[in-house]
């Protein structure tokens, strides 16, 4: 049976080559069939999106949950609630991030998350903790932290049944460099984060195979003029992709500009680091074993420590283009193409290219989500006048 073929026309379409004004994106079944300018009259069945933008579906490589539910709760229902919440905000591909916990508990969580990866609901698993520094623990339970012994790291990776994609480590801790090498050998991304490393220790980790900066600037020493620390090493190394939380709380706009200027648009990945409250609202929540209070959209522990975010990636994009004045092509790259490439799934997602999954986000003139398409099916149907 021939797949249904239809088109979105008239919008400004952001592609790897730039912005196509009055563009057309043709969808056939679950895939993008063609992309280009709208020539002549739209064919029957087309949806006219004049005055809108079409961008690729967002890829979030660091996300702990949303919609009032956590990816670490241990239930598939909660995980899917979080995934669906972020899909409504344009994130069509999600990596599930855990929080620090007992190794056996994390292994059990990994087993459940692996099933959802195998079903196509998730793109993989990211362990944030327990192999992080107590000096830079952020909203992680200090009593559950441990050094990154390669045997323990391997235990968690094995529990994922081939679906582990990333592990955040304080690579300066005992076993850190050996764990980085183990992860690199297994094709799992080693990310430097929640770290108290020096500049040289960070360079050693990168030479061992680490390739990501977990939420750069946050949960690590600040940039010093005599002791530059991890930030300088991570920004200067062309092998590193830097995660940025663009919610207006985690980073000052000047710092965001610094990261883009030094790393370049090809090495930035916008993430949410979202916890349960994303897309849900203020109130009291749990992040692993810790109590979190969310007020005015900011999540904090009782001592004032920021505890993840309530961000969704549509907000990160809107801030990028309206507040930070980042060119839309660069902002979109940070939301889609860069994380997709890093995760090794850019043959399927991450850009509006013929042959890839029909994962698209429709935005209005105010950069608000007007429609979300995933694998050719509307998650959010555009309501056009």
Number of C-alpha atoms within 10 A of each C-alpha: 3 6 10 10 16 20 20 23 27 23 27 23 26 21 20 15 9 12 17 19 18 20 23 26 25 20 24 19 17 19 21 24 19 16 19 17 16 17 10 6 8 16 11 8 10 17 17 16 22 16 13 22 26 29 28 30 30 33 27 28 29 27 29 29 35 29 22 19 25 32 29 26 16 17 14 17 13 20 26 20 19 29 27 20 21 28 23 21 24 32 26 29 27 25 25 31 28 27 21 26 22 14 18 12 12 21 18 16 22 29 18 18 31 24 16 20 21 14 10 11 19 21 26 25 30 28 24 23 29 30 29 30 27 20 13 18 23 20 23 24 18 17 11 15 19 20 21 27 16 18 12 16 23 15 14 21 24 15 20 23 13 16 23 27 25 26 29 26 31 30 32 22 19 14 17 24 27 17 27 30 19 19 25 16 11 14 13 22 22 31 30 31 29 30 27 24 22 19 18 15 18 25 20 16 25 23 15 20 23 30 24 26 27 28 25 25 23 21 20 25 20 15 15 11 8 6 13 15 23 27 23 19 21 24 23 13 16 13 15 22 27 29 26 26 27 26 25 15 12 19 17 13 18 9 13 21 17 13 22 20 11 13 19 16 20 16 23 27 31 29 28 29 24 27 28 29 29 29 21 15 17 16 14 14 20 18 24 17 13 13 14 27 19 21 12 9 19 21 28 21 19 12 7 11 13 20 24 25 28 25 26 27 24 22 18 20 24 21 19 23 17 13 11 18 13 18 12 18 18 20 23 27 26 29 29 27 25 24 30 25 14 18 18 12 14 16 13 17 27 31 27 26 22 17 16 19 26 28 29 28 28 26 24 17 10 10 17 17 22 22 20 27 24 22 20 20 14 15 18 18 12 17 7 9 3
